[in-house]
């Protein structure tokens, strides 16, 4: 019987833990350098640690990485590790956590979503479909802004009823924006 061997394709080439730690330490040390100073320090650091880094370059090449490993290391340090938050030190873990910060996180309330009335949404859908057919018959493109203006004029009673129903969420301006946004969202849902 033949044995079938499959070779897994590596899509993401990761550095070894030691090299990642070295790059992270360098990036944290030079996190506030401007780009020119950072590049100069990088070149000097790379030459100092050439033996360890050459082994990493060889390892990644052997695994199939085709790009510039030195550039990959530079970018990882410059754009990822340099901006990564510093891990808390042992001294920081012994201190008592900030009770006010925890209280603020727990006191955040989730905003409730208020749905639009189904009859208004159905009227919007019918208006959009009808307007699109009419515009297509005249070889004109249907624009949601023009459709909204027409809908607002022709369905004033329905919109006023929705304003009354939604009067608890805010001012008329906020409610009008919510209705307008719903109309435009319905347009994009229908035209997909």
Buried (B, 14 or more C-beta within 10 A) or exposed (E): EEEEEEEEEEEEBEBEEEBBEBBBEBBBEBBEBEEEEBBEBBEEBBEEBEEEBEEBBEBBEEEEBEEEBBEBBBEBBBEEBBEEEEEEEEEEEEEEEEEEEEEEEEEEEEEEEEEBEEEBBEBBBEBBEEBBEEBEEEEEEBEBEEBBEEBBEEBEEBBEBBBEBBEEEEEEEEBBEBBBEBBBBBBEEEEE
